[in-house]
């Protein structure tokens, strides 16, 4: 009695292998069996379709927000509305913003006019006026100087008279107290008149100097510092106007792309807040399929690769796609890598959230996996032994590294799915050798 055990060898992706192990106390029946070389075999599994499962997402998914705070005056779209780039979606009230723009414009115009006049310098009429003012100040100064000299002469006379009366009064020469008091009063009046005339003369001199300075400044023109200060003021007010215009412009919310409104979160009369989403806009003319590809498959995936996309809810239809992004960094807490596939959706058959299967090209789809222990290397070539009718056949294969235990091979006419191959072939096995699986 022959006892055989069948052990299932799992393959991670695309191989199912069956190993036939020898049983205890097996008997040999027949001379052919006794001459056959005992071997262990596995069965090459069906090639995988290399399907990568993911979900459809919009190519462009924009969360529209208001840049300024304001009360909503109108909402021009509803959920499901198709819009073109530049279409007005939401309009906020603008009365306050319009007034701010007008105020900024007025302030800027005044500052610009002042700058222009200053740069142009004084006109001839202004020069003539300033020269007249200097002439008038000169006349006033001359009059004040004459008055001061006259008052000084009067003070000298009053001082002399007072001194004479005082000396005579002290020497009892007939000058009365009344005469002395009158002389003293005349002296005090003359002194006050002289001081007042001196003050008037100094004031007239200051006015003359001021008039001459204004005339000189008008002739020379403004300094560079004066021009710079006025220009800075113009720049500041111009920036304020731009800011006011920007606020007014931002009160009109427009569509940044062509697309479809899929969510509306605000209504007329409500208050829009800066940075808070009010609409959601998507463009589905082209969609993407988001994938998470395992580390064992990521080397098969390259940006620009053409793929076929099947949709679970659309049987018997295949969509052409192109891998647009392969992340070199794995997802956090997993050994999968983000991959995106672009798919044309002009017919509108694909919806966000649909489950999609991305199939790689035929060469990758048909790759089989075999254990490295089954590969024989001869003359810089690689082979495996297949088993047909208890006879070993040497088949050349092309391999590609998968991991330390398994390699990828391409199917050939002599190596297909479900073929039996020899594991750990002995040196005495060659083409045509009779073998028996144990």
C-alpha positions in Angstrom: 0.0 0.0 0.0 1.3 3.4 -1.0 0.6 6.3 1.4 1.1 9.8 0.0 0.6 13.1 1.7 -0.3 16.3 -0.2 0.9 19.5 1.4 -0.3 22.9 0.1 2.5 25.5 -0.4 1.1 29.1 -0.2 2.2 31.8 -2.6 1.8 35.4 -1.6 0.6 36.6 -4.9 0.2 34.3 -7.8 1.3 30.7 -7.0 -0.4 27.7 -5.5 2.0 24.8 -5.2 1.4 21.2 -4.1 4.3 19.2 -2.7 4.0 15.4 -2.6 6.0 14.1 0.3 7.0 10.4 0.7 5.0 8.3 3.2 6.5 6.0 5.8 6.9 2.4 4.8 6.1 2.9 1.1 6.5 -0.2 -1.1 7.9 -0.2 -4.7 5.6 -1.9 -7.2 6.9 -2.7 -10.6 10.4 -2.5 -12.2 9.7 0.9 -13.8 9.0 2.4 -10.4 12.2 1.0 -9.0 14.3 2.5 -11.8 12.7 6.0 -11.6 14.4 8.7 -9.7 12.4 9.8 -6.6 11.6 13.6 -6.7 9.5 16.2 -5.0 7.2 18.3 -7.1 5.0 21.4 -6.9 2.3 22.6 -9.1 2.6 26.0 -10.6 -0.5 28.0 -9.9 -2.7 30.1 -12.2 -1.1 33.4 -13.1 -2.6 36.3 -11.2 -4.3 39.1 -13.0 -2.1 41.6 -11.2 -5.2 43.4 -10.1 -4.8 46.3 -7.7 -7.9 47.4 -5.9 -8.6 51.1 -5.3 -11.3 53.8 -5.3 -12.2 56.4 -7.9 -11.6 60.0 -6.8 -12.1 63.3 -8.6 -9.1 64.6 -10.5 -9.8 68.1 -9.0 -11.8 68.5 -5.8 -11.8 72.1 -4.6 -13.1 73.4 -1.3 -14.3 77.0 -2.1 -14.0 79.5 0.8 -14.6 83.2 1.1 -11.6 85.4 1.6 -13.5 88.1 3.4 -16.2 88.2 6.0 -19.6 89.5 4.8 -23.3 88.9 4.5 -24.3 86.8 1.6 -26.3 88.8 -1.0 -26.9 86.1 -3.5 -26.0 82.4 -4.2 -26.1 81.7 -8.0 -25.6 77.9 -7.9 -27.2 74.8 -6.3 -25.9 71.3 -5.8 -25.5 69.7 -9.2 -25.0 73.0 -11.1 -22.4 72.9 -13.8 -20.2 75.9 -13.9 -17.4 77.4 -16.0 -14.2 79.0 -14.8 -14.9 82.6 -13.8 -18.7 82.2 -13.2 -20.0 84.1 -10.2 -21.0 81.6 -7.5 -21.6 83.7 -4.4 -21.9 87.5 -4.0 -21.4 89.2 -0.7 -22.8 92.7 0.2 -20.4 95.4 -0.9 -21.8 98.8 0.3 -19.2 99.2 3.1 -16.4 97.9 0.9 -17.3 100.4 -1.8 -17.1 103.3 0.6 -13.7 102.1 1.8 -12.5 102.1 -1.8 -13.8 105.7 -2.4 -12.1 107.0 0.7 -8.8 105.4 -0.3 -9.1 106.9 -3.8 -9.7 110.4 -2.4 -6.8 110.3 0.0 -4.5 109.0 -2.8 -5.6 111.7 -5.2 -4.8 114.4 -2.7 -1.4 113.0 -1.8 -0.5 112.7 -5.5 -1.5 116.3 -6.2 0.6 117.5 -3.3 3.6 115.5 -4.6 3.2 116.8 -8.1 3.0 120.4 -7.0 6.0 120.1 -4.7 8.1 118.5 -7.5 7.0 121.3 -9.9 8.3 124.0 -7.5 6.9 127.5 -6.9 5.2 129.3 -9.8 6.2 132.8 -10.9 3.1 134.3 -9.3 4.2 132.7 -6.0 7.7 134.0 -6.3 6.4 137.5 -7.0 4.1 137.3 -4.0 7.0 136.2 -1.7 9.2 139.0 -3.1 6.4 141.5 -2.2 6.2 140.1 1.3 10.0 140.5 1.6 9.7 144.2 0.5 6.9 144.8 2.9 8.9 143.2 5.7 11.9 145.3 4.8 9.8 148.5 5.0 8.4 147.5 8.4 11.8 146.8 9.7 13.2 150.1 8.6 10.2 151.9 10.2 10.8 149.9 13.4 14.5 150.8 13.4 13.7 154.5 13.0 11.2 154.4 15.8 13.7 152.6 18.0 16.4 155.2 17.3 13.9 158.0 18.0 12.8 156.4 21.3 16.5 155.9 22.2 17.1 159.6 21.7 14.1 160.5 23.8 15.4 158.1 26.5 18.8 159.8 26.4 17.2 163.3 26.8 14.9 162.1 29.6 17.9 160.5 31.4 19.9 163.7 31.2 17.0 165.8 32.4 16.4 163.4 35.3 20.0 163.4 36.3 20.2 167.2 36.3 17.0 167.6 38.4 18.2 165.0 40.8 21.6 166.7 41.3 19.9 170.1 41.8 17.4 168.7 44.2 20.1 167.1 46.3 22.0 170.4 46.4 19.0 172.5 47.5 19.3 174.7 44.4 15.7 175.5 44.1 14.4 172.3 42.4 11.2 171.2 44.1 10.0 167.7 44.7 7.3 168.2 42.2 9.9 169.1 39.5 11.9 165.9 40.4 8.8 163.7 40.3 7.9 165.1 36.9 11.4 164.4 35.6 11.3 160.9 37.1 8.0 160.2 35.3 9.3 161.5 32.0 12.4 159.2 32.4 10.2 156.1 33.1 8.0 156.9 30.1 11.0 157.4 27.8 12.6 154.2 29.1 9.4 152.1 28.4 9.0 153.7 24.9 12.6 152.8 24.1 12.2 149.1 25.2 9.0 148.9 23.3 10.6 150.3 20.2 13.5 147.8 20.5 11.0 144.9 20.7 9.1 146.1 17.7 12.4 146.4 15.8 13.4 142.8 16.6 10.0 141.5 15.6 10.2 143.4 12.3 13.6 141.9 11.8 12.3 138.3 12.4 9.5 138.9 9.9 12.0 140.1 7.4 14.2 137.0 7.9 11.2 134.7 7.6 10.0 136.3 4.4 13.5 136.2 2.9 13.8 132.4 3.9 10.5 131.6 2.2 11.5 133.4 -0.9 14.9 131.6 -1.0 13.2 128.2 -0.5 10.7 128.9 -3.2 13.6 129.8 -5.6 15.7 126.7 -4.7 12.8 124.2 -4.7 12.0 121.2 -2.4 14.7 119.0 -0.9 15.1 115.3 -1.7 13.9 114.4 1.8 10.7 116.4 1.2 10.1 114.6 -2.1 10.9 111.2 -0.5 8.5 111.8 2.4 5.6 112.8 0.0 6.3 109.8 -2.3 6.2 107.5 0.7 2.9 108.9 1.6 1.6 108.3 -1.9 2.9 104.7 -1.9 1.2 104.0 1.5 -2.1 105.4 0.3 -1.8 103.4 -3.0 -1.3 100.2 -1.1 -4.4 101.0 1.0 -6.4 101.5 -2.2 -5.2 98.2 -3.6 -6.2 96.5 -0.3 -9.6 98.1 -0.4 -10.1 97.0 -4.1 -9.0 93.5 -3.2 -11.5 93.3 -0.4 -14.2 94.5 -2.8 -13.1 92.0 -5.5 -13.0 89.1 -2.9 -16.7 89.8 -2.1 -17.4 88.2 -5.4 -16.7 84.4 -5.2 -16.0 82.9 -8.7 -15.4 79.4 -10.0 -11.6 78.6 -10.2 -12.2 75.8 -12.7 -14.9 74.2 -14.9 -16.8 71.6 -12.9 -19.8 70.5 -10.9 -21.1 71.9 -7.6 -21.4 68.9 -5.3 -22.0 70.6 -1.9 -23.5 74.0 -0.9 -23.0 75.1 2.7 -24.4 78.7 2.7 -27.5 80.6 1.9 -28.6 84.2 1.2 -28.6 86.2 4.4 -26.0 84.1 6.2 -22.6 85.5 7.2 -19.6 84.1 5.3 -16.4 83.8 7.3 -12.9 83.9 5.9 -11.5 80.4 5.3 -14.7 78.6 6.0 -15.9 76.3 3.2 -19.1 77.5 1.5 -19.1 75.3 -1.7 -17.4 72.1 -3.0 -16.5 72.0 -6.7 -15.2 68.9 -8.5 -14.1 68.2 -12.1 -14.8 64.6 -13.2 -13.8 64.9 -16.8 -10.7 63.1 -15.7 -10.7 61.0 -12.5 -8.0 59.2 -10.5 -7.9 55.8 -8.9 -6.2 55.8 -5.6 -4.3 52.6 -4.8 -2.3 51.2 -1.9 0.3 48.8 -3.4 2.1 46.3 -1.3 5.9 46.4 -1.0 6.1 43.0 -2.9 4.3 44.6 -5.9 5.5 48.2 -5.9 8.6 47.4 -8.1 6.2 46.4 -10.9 4.5 49.8 -10.9 6.1 52.7 -12.8 4.9 56.2 -13.5 3.7 56.5 -17.1 2.7 52.8 -17.3 -0.5 52.1 -19.3 -3.0 50.0 -17.4 -6.6 48.7 -17.7 -9.2 49.8 -15.2 -12.2 47.7 -14.4 -15.1 49.0 -12.3 -17.0 46.7 -10.0 -20.4 48.3 -10.9 -19.7 48.4 -14.6 -19.2 44.8 -15.8 -17.9 44.1 -19.2 -16.3 47.5 -19.5 -12.6 48.4 -19.4 -11.2 51.9 -19.2 -7.7 52.9 -20.3 -5.5 54.5 -17.6 -2.0 55.7 -16.9 -0.1 55.6 -13.7 0.5 59.2 -12.8 2.2 59.0 -9.4 4.1 56.3 -7.4 5.1 57.4 -4.0 8.6 56.5 -2.9 7.4 56.6 0.8 5.2 54.0 2.3 2.0 54.8 4.2 2.3 55.3 7.9 2.0 52.1 9.9 1.9 49.9 6.8 4.0 48.4 4.0 1.9 49.8 1.2 2.7 52.7 -1.1 0.3 55.3 -2.5 -0.2 55.1 -6.2 -2.5 57.2 -8.5 -3.9 56.3 -11.9 -5.4 58.8 -14.3 -8.5 57.7 -16.2 -10.4 59.7 -18.9 -14.1 60.2 -17.9 -15.5 62.4 -20.6 -18.5 60.1 -20.9 -19.3 60.6 -17.2 -19.6 56.9 -16.4 -17.2 57.0 -13.4 -18.3 58.4 -10.0 -16.2 59.2 -7.0 -16.2 56.3 -4.5 -16.6 53.5 -7.1 -14.4 50.5 -6.4 -11.9 50.0 -9.2 -9.4 47.2 -10.1 -6.3 48.3 -12.0 -4.8 45.6 -14.2 -1.2 45.8 -15.2 -0.1 45.0 -18.7 -0.1 41.5 -20.1 3.6 40.8 -19.5 3.2 41.4 -15.8 -0.2 39.7 -15.6 1.2 36.4 -16.9 4.2 36.2 -14.6 4.4 33.0 -12.5 6.2 32.5 -9.2 8.5 29.5 -8.6 10.7 28.7 -5.6 14.4 29.3 -6.1 15.1 25.7 -5.1 13.5 24.6 -8.3 15.8 26.6 -10.6 18.9 24.9 -12.1 21.7 27.1 -13.5 23.8 25.7 -16.4 26.1 27.6 -18.8 24.9 31.0 -17.5 21.3 30.0 -18.2 18.4 29.1 -15.9 16.2 26.1 -16.2 13.4 24.2 -14.3 12.5 20.6 -14.7 8.8 19.9 -15.6 7.3 16.5 -15.1 5.0 14.9 -17.8 4.1 11.2 -17.7 6.8 10.5 -15.1 9.4 12.0 -17.3 11.6 15.1 -16.5 11.9 17.8 -19.2 14.5 20.6 -18.9 12.8 24.0 -19.7 14.8 27.2 -20.0 13.2 30.2 -18.1 13.8 33.9 -17.6 13.7 34.9 -14.0 13.3 38.1 -12.0 14.0 38.5 -8.3 11.0 38.6 -6.0 12.5 37.8 -2.6 15.0 35.5 -1.0 12.9 32.4 -1.6 10.9 33.0 -4.8 11.5 34.3 -8.3 9.2 35.5 -11.1 9.2 33.7 -14.4 7.4 34.2 -17.7 5.2 31.4 -19.0 6.4 29.6 -22.2 5.0 26.9 -24.4 6.7 24.4 -22.1 5.9 26.1 -18.8 2.4 27.1 -18.0 0.1 27.3 -15.1 -0.7 24.0 -13.4 2.5 22.4 -14.7 4.4 20.2 -12.2 8.0 21.2 -11.6 10.8 19.5 -9.6 11.9 21.0 -6.3 15.5 20.5 -5.3 16.4 18.4 -8.4 19.2 15.9 -7.9 22.3 16.1 -10.1 21.4 12.8 -11.8 18.2 14.2 -13.2 18.5 15.2 -16.9 16.3 15.7 -19.9 14.2 12.5 -20.3 15.0 11.0 -16.9 12.3 8.8 -15.5 11.1 10.2 -12.2 8.5 9.4 -9.6 6.9 11.9 -7.2 7.1 10.9 -3.6 
